[in-house]
Amino acid sequence: MAIQDVLKKGDVPKFGRYIVWLVLFLGCSGFIAKGVIQVFWQGAGVG
């Protein structure tokens, strides 16, 4: 099941849905930022 389906079937309040999507977005963006920073550091010879 998709996350959206689970949130709808579980009758989660709108505020809770926003929190879930925020946590998922921040986790994803943090993972991408880590990769970008690692590429720059290795390119500069730091790591």
GIPE-V16054 format. One record per backbone hydrogen bond with DSSP energy under -0.5 kcal/mol. CO is the residue of the C=O (numbers start at 1). NH is the residue of the N-H. E is the energy in kcal/mol with one decimal. If there is no record, write none. Layout:
CO	NH	E
CO	NH	E
This chain:
2	6	-2.0
3	7	-2.4
4	8	-2.0
5	9	-2.8
6	10	-2.2
7	12	-2.1
8	11	-1.0
13	17	-1.9
14	18	-2.1
15	19	-1.9
16	20	-2.3
17	21	-2.4
18	22	-2.3
19	23	-2.6
20	24	-2.2
21	25	-2.5
22	26	-2.8
23	27	-2.1
24	28	-2.1
25	29	-2.9
26	30	-2.2
27	31	-1.8
28	32	-2.1
29	33	-2.6
30	34	-2.2
31	35	-1.7
32	36	-2.2
33	37	-2.8
34	38	-2.3
35	39	-2.0
36	40	-2.2
37	41	-2.6
38	42	-2.4
39	43	-2.1
40	44	-1.8
41	45	-0.6
41	46	-2.3
41	47	-0.7
